[in-house]
Amino acid sequence: MTLTEQSMNQKRTFWLFVLTGMLLVLTTSGFARMSYGAVLPYMQEDLSLSISQAGLIGTVMFLGYLVTVGLSGVLAFRWGAKAVLLAGGGGVLVSMLGLAWASSFWWVCLFMFVSGAGSALVFTPLMSVMIGWFPDKRGIALGIILSGAGIGMLLSGILTPLIMQQFADLSWRAVWIFFGLISLAVLLLAVVILKNPALTHTTDTQENKPQWLKNRELTKIALLYFLLGVSYLIPNLYQTSYMLENGFSSATAGWVYAVAGVFSIVGGPLWGGISDKIGAQKTLLAAWIFAVAGDLIPVLGTHIGGFILSAAIWGSSIGGLVTLIQVKASQQVPQRYVSAVIGFISVFYAVGQMMGPGLSGWISDHMGGFASAYVFGAIIYAAGLMVTLNLSKEAARISMAAKK
């Protein structure tokens, strides 16, 4: 085989793996978890669910994710990443088909819990597979894969009303059946395409017994993921309300929100590709700065241009920060432990997501409205920037010590 043929095979493998991974995230995160908001009003009416019950279902789904996200990396290390992510994908498939026939609040809770748990079992091992196969392209690979969640959310908003119009008798149940059939096709594709990466063995004595909590770099990266979890939902939750409060129409607020959605899809691949070129550290610093600006711009000026610019910046920065933090974490340990590391830091991210909406809501209610919530988000992002600068200093000290 010539070098040209080998290069073409490597590119083909890269795109087959990455697009399959993106489709897995699209179905198991975008369709399974993020489409809940699009289908919820119809489920709520048909099943006579109260507002508190509808909220509790979302909490149960998040709880399923939180319970398994920390375990997913350990399971992938023991059983193999592909086996775990296929099991998680199977769980998501069962949850979708179960939701299509659920007849009560408790059945919906059960299947939503399975949906959250299954999506976590897919996400972390999938990152490990991609980093293991493409260590030099981990930034763009993870970025493309993570864009699947945004694409799934966008498609669910478009497809849900169309499916319900075509299958009026089944109503919202047809949506879950449709998503389930797509998930089945993607799962079968993953069975054929994805393979566990070959493990490389080194003489590093720490490889056999990684000390997660003693790795100062890793604990700081986990803190970065926590800070991102606290802050990233703020513009997502409040941008539309903030614009309506400032006199914009609901139609204008809607298409500006769509701008953020589009940029959230391209943000991960864009920032990830840049990190492959100039390094994750420099790119992560730039992404934090952009995130701070994205939250401050609407506070400094509530005109339409400011909201559009803010939406583009925070939309792209969210996907970029998730990608870059995972890239930084994956660089701390040998490849065989990547899934465990991403599972470890994802627990902090999940806890931050749980705290962020409540904190920002309280600040908005008691400290000056939506603008104060945006300022709070900018402060959290700035804290992430400071921690990242400290990572750079520590890395420099470690490098200098190694040369002595």
LOKE-317255 format. One record per residue (C-alpha): residue in three letters; x, y, z. Coordinates in steps of 0.2 Angstrom, whole numbers, padded with zeros to 4 digits, always signed. Last residue first. Layout:
BEGIN
alaXYZ ...
END
This chain:
BEGIN
lys+0083+0099+0178 lys+0073+0098+0162 ala+0058+0089+0170 ala+0057+0103+0183 met+0056+0116+0170 ser+0041+0106+0162 ile+0032+0104+0178 arg+0034+0123+0182 ala+0027+0127+0165 ala+0012+0116+0167 glu+0009+0124+0184 lys+0009+0141+0176 ser-0002+0136+0162 leu-0014+0128+0174 asn-0015+0144+0184 leu-0020+0153+0168 thr-0034+0140+0166 val-0040+0144+0184 met-0040+0162+0180 leu-0050+0160+0164 gly-0063+0149+0173 ala-0065+0162+0186 ala-0068+0174+0172 tyr-0082+0162+0166 ile-0090+0163+0183 ile-0089+0182+0183 ala-0097+0182+0166 gly-0111+0171+0172 phe-0115+0182+0187 val-0115+0197+0175 tyr-0128+0188+0165 ala-0138+0185+0180 ser-0137+0203+0185 ala-0143+0208+0168 phe-0158+0197+0170 gly-0165+0206+0185 gly-0157+0217+0198 met-0151+0207+0213 his-0166+0198+0221 asp-0175+0189+0206 ser-0161+0188+0194 ile-0149+0182+0208 trp-0161+0169+0213 gly-0163+0163+0195 ser-0144+0162+0193 leu-0142+0152+0208 gly-0156+0140+0204 pro-0151+0138+0186 gly-0133+0135+0190 met-0134+0122+0204 met-0139+0106+0194 gln-0128+0111+0179 gly-0113+0113+0191 val-0117+0095+0198 ala-0117+0088+0181 tyr-0100+0096+0176 phe-0092+0090+0192 val-0098+0072+0188 ser-0091+0075+0170 ile-0074+0077+0177 phe-0073+0059+0183 gly-0082+0051+0168 ile-0069+0060+0157 val-0055+0053+0167 ala-0062+0036+0167 ser-0064+0036+0148 val-0046+0043+0146 tyr-0039+0029+0156 arg-0033+0018+0142 gln-0026+0033+0133 pro-0013+0037+0146 val-0017+0052+0158 gln-0017+0071+0158 gln-0020+0074+0140 ser-0038+0068+0141 ala-0042+0081+0153 lys-0036+0095+0142 val-0046+0088+0127 gln-0062+0087+0138 ile-0060+0105+0143 leu-0058+0110+0125 thr-0073+0101+0119 val-0085+0108+0133 leu-0077+0125+0130 gly-0080+0125+0112 gly-0098+0119+0113 ile-0102+0133+0125 ser-0091+0146+0116 ser-0100+0145+0099 gly-0117+0149+0106 trp-0110+0162+0118 ile-0102+0171+0104 ala-0116+0170+0091 ala-0129+0174+0104 ser-0119+0189+0111 leu-0117+0196+0093 ile-0135+0194+0090 phe-0140+0202+0107 gly-0128+0217+0104 gly-0134+0220+0087 ile-0152+0220+0093 his-0149+0234+0106 thr-0148+0230+0125 gly-0130+0238+0127 leu-0117+0235+0141 val-0128+0220+0149 pro-0130+0212+0132 ile-0111+0212+0129 leu-0106+0205+0146 asp-0112+0187+0143 gly-0104+0185+0126 ala-0088+0194+0132 val-0085+0182+0146 ala-0087+0168+0134 phe-0075+0175+0122 ile-0062+0177+0135 trp-0065+0159+0141 ala-0063+0153+0123 ala-0047+0162+0121 leu-0039+0154+0136 leu-0045+0137+0130 thr-0037+0140+0113 lys-0020+0144+0121 gln-0021+0128+0132 ala-0028+0116+0119 gly-0013+0119+0107 ile-0011+0130+0092 lys-0016+0118+0077 asp-0026+0104+0086 ser-0034+0118+0097 ile-0040+0127+0082 gly-0049+0112+0076 gly-0057+0110+0093 trp-0063+0128+0093 leu-0071+0126+0076 pro-0078+0108+0078 gly-0086+0113+0095 gly-0093+0130+0089 val-0101+0124+0073 ile-0117+0117+0082 ser-0117+0130+0096 phe-0117+0143+0082 val-0133+0137+0074 gly-0142+0136+0091 ala-0136+0154+0096 val-0143+0160+0079 ala-0159+0151+0083 tyr-0160+0161+0099 val-0159+0177+0088 trp-0173+0170+0078 gly-0184+0167+0093 ala-0181+0184+0101 thr-0186+0193+0084 ala-0202+0182+0083 ser-0206+0186+0102 ser-0205+0204+0098 phe-0191+0215+0106 gly-0196+0227+0120 asn-0182+0226+0132 glu-0191+0213+0143 leu-0194+0203+0128 met-0175+0202+0125 tyr-0172+0197+0143 ser-0185+0184+0142 thr-0177+0176+0126 gln-0160+0177+0133 tyr-0164+0170+0150 leu-0162+0151+0149 asn-0149+0149+0136 pro-0140+0165+0142 ile-0138+0157+0159 leu-0136+0138+0154 tyr-0117+0140+0152 ser-0113+0146+0170 val-0114+0133+0183 gly-0109+0118+0171 leu-0094+0129+0165 leu-0088+0132+0183 phe-0090+0113+0186 tyr-0080+0109+0170 leu-0066+0121+0176 leu-0066+0113+0193 ala-0063+0096+0185 ile-0049+0104+0175 lys-0042+0110+0192 thr-0043+0092+0199 leu-0034+0085+0184 glu-0020+0097+0185 arg-0018+0093+0203 asn-0017+0075+0200 lys-0018+0068+0218 leu-0037+0065+0216 trp-0035+0055+0201 gln-0021+0043+0207 pro-0018+0032+0192 lys-0013+0015+0196 asn-0006+0005+0181 glu-0001+0020+0171 gln+0009+0027+0186 thr+0023+0016+0183 asp+0026+0023+0166 thr+0035+0010+0156 thr+0022+0012+0142 his+0009+0001+0134 thr-0002+0007+0120 leu-0020+0001+0119 ala-0027-0003+0102 pro-0043+0007+0100 asn-0060-0001+0102 lys-0069-0003+0086 leu-0084+0007+0079 ile-0091+0004+0061 val-0102-0011+0062 val-0110-0010+0079 ala-0110+0009+0077 leu-0121+0007+0061 leu-0133-0005+0071 leu-0135+0009+0084 val-0138+0022+0071 ala-0152+0012+0064 leu-0160+0008+0081 ser-0158+0027+0085 ile-0168+0032+0070 leu-0181+0019+0074 gly-0182+0026+0092 phe-0184+0044+0086 phe-0199+0039+0075 ile-0207+0029+0089 trp-0204+0044+0101 val-0212+0056+0089 ala-0226+0044+0085 arg-0231+0044+0104 trp-0233+0063+0103 ser-0249+0061+0092 leu-0253+0043+0089 asp-0269+0047+0080 ala-0262+0063+0072 phe-0248+0053+0063 gln-0243+0065+0049 gln-0246+0081+0060 met-0237+0074+0075 ile-0222+0070+0064 leu-0222+0088+0057 pro-0224+0095+0075 thr-0209+0085+0082 leu-0198+0086+0067 ile-0192+0105+0068 gly-0189+0106+0087 ser-0182+0088+0087 leu-0170+0093+0072 leu-0163+0108+0082 met-0160+0098+0098 gly-0152+0084+0088 ile-0141+0096+0079 gly-0135+0103+0096 ala-0132+0086+0103 gly-0123+0080+0087 ser-0111+0095+0089 leu-0102+0085+0102 ile-0096+0073+0089 ile-0089+0086+0078 gly-0080+0095+0093 leu-0073+0078+0099 ala-0065+0074+0083 ile-0059+0092+0080 gly-0050+0092+0096 arg-0044+0074+0096 lys-0035+0076+0080 asp-0018+0071+0085 pro-0025+0057+0097 phe-0036+0050+0083 trp-0040+0032+0087 gly-0038+0033+0106 ile-0046+0050+0107 met-0061+0044+0097 val-0064+0028+0107 ser-0062+0037+0124 met-0074+0051+0119 leu-0087+0037+0114 pro-0084+0029+0132 thr-0090+0045+0140 phe-0105+0049+0130 val-0113+0032+0127 leu-0115+0027+0146 ala-0121+0044+0150 ser-0135+0043+0136 gly-0141+0027+0144 ala-0143+0034+0161 gly-0153+0049+0155 ser-0164+0038+0145 val-0166+0025+0158 phe-0172+0039+0170 met-0184+0045+0157 phe-0191+0027+0155 leu-0194+0026+0173 cys-0202+0043+0175 val-0213+0040+0160 trp-0219+0024+0168 trp-0223+0033+0184 phe-0233+0047+0176 ser-0244+0035+0167 ser-0248+0027+0151 ala-0231+0024+0143 trp-0232+0017+0125 ala-0221+0028+0116 leu-0211+0031+0131 gly-0206+0013+0131 leu-0200+0014+0113 met-0189+0029+0118 ser-0183+0021+0134 val-0178+0004+0125 leu-0168+0014+0112 val-0159+0024+0126 gly-0155+0008+0135 gly-0148+0000+0119 gly-0137+0015+0116 gly-0130+0013+0134 ala-0126-0005+0130 leu-0118+0000+0114 leu-0108+0013+0123 val-0102+0000+0136 ala-0097-0013+0124 lys-0088-0001+0113 ala-0078+0006+0128 gly-0071-0010+0134 trp-0077-0021+0149 arg-0066-0015+0163 phe-0060+0003+0157 ala-0077+0006+0149 leu-0085+0002+0166 val-0074+0014+0175 gly-0078+0027+0162 ser-0097+0025+0163 leu-0097+0025+0182 gly-0096+0044+0184 val-0109+0047+0171 thr-0121+0033+0178 val-0129+0042+0193 leu-0129+0059+0185 tyr-0137+0054+0169 gly-0151+0045+0178 leu-0153+0060+0190 phe-0155+0071+0174 met-0169+0061+0168 val-0177+0061+0186 thr-0176+0080+0186 gly-0184+0081+0169 ile-0198+0070+0175 leu-0200+0081+0191 gly-0203+0096+0180 ala-0217+0088+0171 gln-0224+0082+0188 ser-0223+0100+0195 ile-0232+0107+0180 ser-0246+0094+0182 leu-0247+0079+0171 ser-0264+0075+0163 leu-0257+0061+0152 asp-0263+0069+0135 glu-0259+0087+0140 gln-0242+0084+0148 met-0237+0073+0134 tyr-0241+0086+0121 pro-0232+0100+0131 leu-0217+0089+0134 val-0213+0084+0116 ala-0201+0099+0112 gly-0194+0100+0130 tyr-0190+0082+0130 ser-0181+0084+0113 met-0165+0087+0123 arg-0164+0070+0132 ala-0167+0056+0119 phe-0166+0066+0103 gly-0151+0077+0106 ser-0142+0066+0119 thr-0144+0048+0113 thr-0149+0051+0095 leu-0137+0066+0090 val-0123+0059+0101 leu-0124+0042+0092 leu-0125+0052+0075 met-0109+0062+0080 gly-0100+0046+0084 thr-0105+0038+0067 leu-0099+0054+0059 val-0082+0053+0069 phe-0079+0035+0065 leu-0083+0035+0047 trp-0074+0052+0045 phe-0058+0046+0053 thr-0058+0029+0044 arg-0059+0038+0027 lys-0045+0050+0032 gln-0034+0035+0037 asn-0038+0025+0022 met-0034+0040+0011 ser-0017+0042+0020 gln-0013+0024+0017 glu-0017+0025-0001 thr-0006+0040-0003 leu+0008+0032+0007 thr+0007+0017-0005 met+0000+0000+0000 
END
